[in-house]
């Protein structure tokens, strides 16, 4: 049948084409931290204590400077006079400016530097900074724990979401694009949070703490230092708005490039067979160029912020130094206070610069977060509680006026009715796009019917839980799927979850599927390890492994969608004979074009354009001379001659 992907990719994009909602995505990303509230509070308290100690440090250190300055001044003054007398003597000499400046110093004439007091202050500063460092270590550890747990939960949410998404989502989305969101984007979120979250909290608290201390030391100098803050805000806002769209484009381009690489790697053999290497390489270069351009613009625009913030920071430093010097000269402030204030001005500017320099990381992380949230917000399959279940699973299937369409404007199946008795083998044939595979997808509830209903043993499948319905159906597709592991593990995958499967059961299923012989020829037999591409076994052998897997599940209904297309004619005949033995008590739907499959069926359904045009046995349909007979003449006459 014509796959839905071709019908649903007209826009070319699939998920992920919405515009960036930075604020909304940022707030939602913060809400992901909610389950870690206790650890977050411990982290924040540690950061608060660390910042408090850090901002007190310069004030204490300023006291040491004052002690040294007082000692130097006092040493050169005559001993035995008071401070006030010494200052009066200076004014009497005409040194009013020097007297005003020394008025702010706490010196004793005739006494030099009190090294014991200076040493005590320095030891106190050392203790303060060591304590601040240890507390910052605690906060960093807590931050790492919070972030890793949050990213862990996001990965689990994405995995659970992928299990709940309908088949139609994967029809629209490229596999590499989905993988990019589940891996690259989540990794980028984790790295962004690791590099920014603790630092942002520390910077914000440092700004508040330093601001308090600056007003404590000198309200006038604090106001001078705040003059450049509006300029910093303008710079950060303008640059952020300019660079954010480029980060969105960068991660979209990453997803497209990953999708292309995944497709080309999966089909690299066909790419070489059809000589499309240059075309593939050209498309890769184009998408790689798009990614380069988007990444360059994003990084350049956001990178401009740091030098601009350094410029603003230096303006702040110059203003504080000039005004602070004038205050010292007037005696309004001590040299230690000005030294402390200059340190505070640097401490105040530094977190502003750090926040600005982290803007590109935050924007990149939020761009990735929005892509992950788009995946998490995708429409899910509605819940399917078990409202009703068959009293006994026998395999009776009935379709009553079933209608279905992928596109609301283009009907595919209309008014299809069919009744299949338990144990019957039903072959479904018809040209490509007739609706054969769609019919099976409706039976499995990968899609929901748009009209009519499907019954299993008298119960509408829409009233059964999907899990219960699918557990009673075994399915083998034309496209084989194996996972990295041993052949025995791949066959055992068909058993019910939680049930231990014995080696004897695995080997019996393999013999039933005629896979036992080739498996035993492999170096390690059933313990031979294969990867997810099935390297080391042929396409037909992979098909036999998947058929053995379906036999092991022992379902009530067996669905084989072109399942024997990759095996030779003789092996297919053997498989059909094995299926005939295993079909007792089991309803089988076989979608195939090969003669051996169709001739053995109890009933053959002929579909054209979504409608059932004929049904009957092989001989009956040939005698009627209708659509099946025409199909037989066109496709199967030569095959019959070869088999017979």
Steps between C-alpha positions, in 0.01 A plus 500: 500500500608857465642599837350790688835673521477607140158645555585680822837661425368758256617781723841335514558558867307281734531599864709790612410794275345732762658832589707530815321583826804580713324613819246219499758230429738645761232499770400147405862387518523646850187306598685180415708566813194490731545136615843595636371777729671371816840466333450837332436668835814343645693625198353851524570524875860392440534759222347773720743423783795481260410831332441668837849401616652600167350851507606554862859410409596831327363703793717303744798527265442877483547502878849349451581774248385764749724347769803507271426858386443614860833346603688670217342838582539466879866395472593838346302704757662632825436271795305624800239711319142414421358446150312831515819687601694342214232603249495858640877513457462403133237768441724755672766413241246559220447124419121520525447241225728245665338568836151441351614171345666376822192592701337183370792280615503345850869554587689564821794743471835334567370141451594292195317207335329260743600175329314287754174679418571480126581127533176440690299675230673302224435170683135598533483578127665166421245314717213689334618417149571132585148467646356670190688258276381192693140621489534560125628142465186376678276710276680375188448139604132565566468678165653204314261263676194714417597539135585135437178381662300752296659395171449135601128564545479688169655202319246272669217736400617499138527120497153463649364758255642315200312190617173695518529676164282372217650346189392810306757711689786280381354507149548878502829529688839392374662243724826693526309814603324313782831346609662844502236631742533197726882512508669821380237741632473336842880483527517869413242580770709309754823674400331840503361448849833365628684808376244763591256408777734513802688792351182698433375453855842592637520807275151620592566466873843662461344801329251540787760444772758732347236769446407485869864528603565790261213699649631408846846639417396805298152577361649760266751260343227234480284738296801576276556126446133454407520761223628236253239232589231628258761495224586139588132401488451667160806320359392160634140539378588622151766237437282222646204578275729519200670165558206284622347424155841384379525247784156365408614465139826338610326213680245455222788474254667247732185286495476514119867410460465206741195378309694511172804321644280231657316440173818487292675269746203262520478483121871539419501181290220626275662844480809334355308260277312784332807726487345771717810568711558842347135596534498385864827682568365816334189495720719440805719796407192720455354406839841519664539849355158596639606373842830688478327824405238470775761403760736780394229766515374375838844485658623826347194701600500365854882524519484876444336531843808421709734768359217754521442410864874526572492850354208597724678340799813708436290816481361411841851441637625841378200684647537330840878559510466873421211571739654277771834687473322829544318367810829384654660836428213671680533267797147359456630145441803304611739344249393154623136581429585616147712189444207285619261697280718456190502125572121514536466686173699223332291237679190685386611524137633146479167316554331737256766411242470128585123507461539676166767256381277207597212640296607304191505176701158571650353589161644185345367286786153655486491449121571130559246490782227630272575226247474238776178658630354495148560125499349462848197709395429304182151351478492154655291198436197535726497272801346164429365343821363148482129578496419157366689179420406180318380216721733270304763588241432281197614726214168588335541833320218704354514834316170686478485787246850617592614835358839663536694793357843649577397831348146615589452609138624174343322175591709182492270227632124538467222268622719188537327197654665165564455196722783262588437179694739376772789297361465625145802607297407813311717628215463866405614594150473804280707766330722741692291761679191282513485521880633157599745612770261774611241229570747320728598828672134562577467150645804567725359846587809682380235724344138543603222441250314811385178304446355158578660261746727195530400212725721234660297208626192720506662790691571838341881537507451870582364388840802278568831631634764523230741295710255212538403514132859499374609228744262267318644586158840394366639706214787454255575789266682519170757727666676284757595644839775349711678646801860466617528167682511127441274322252337317791418832669351636178272198464405509872387862451171363366402344833276681745682762708612358832478134390817296512562321171695175489761418237281206395208734420730730303638210296150360434386840368813519281436151361139591426624802303773289331766723657661231717723361226670826401529613864698186589744570217600832661818508716313520833165365389213650695752701707633680193490874567355723229455877492183697430576486126519120510859501374619147430165357389323546168169680447318166466660365817399813691145442375507143632612625844209745515256226392637274775442787742135521391454122540641516854237757598231241415236765419132452428540700178811489281569785256767463233543814292714391202687299765644247256611752238868456588519119490539274202202320348582157649553640850174689466317178416653335807395795716147480367484132587623576851242777524230258397595272791508793742180659371271271699294724728668810360370754251765606248508809279760478224581797278709368211533474126684169485298209365581247773353727766181568310428146383507361855256756642149405612367821354655765278392863522561718196518874574501791257490868598410420861207278410455123517421401142524120522539223753519125476744211465780496244309270263170686540657834419684366198176350369311827543744678265492828693766725657684209664521311173649806331749535785581130470563522129720806542704392804473133587481285189878475458550444874259202490696346219826538693361347823313217332 
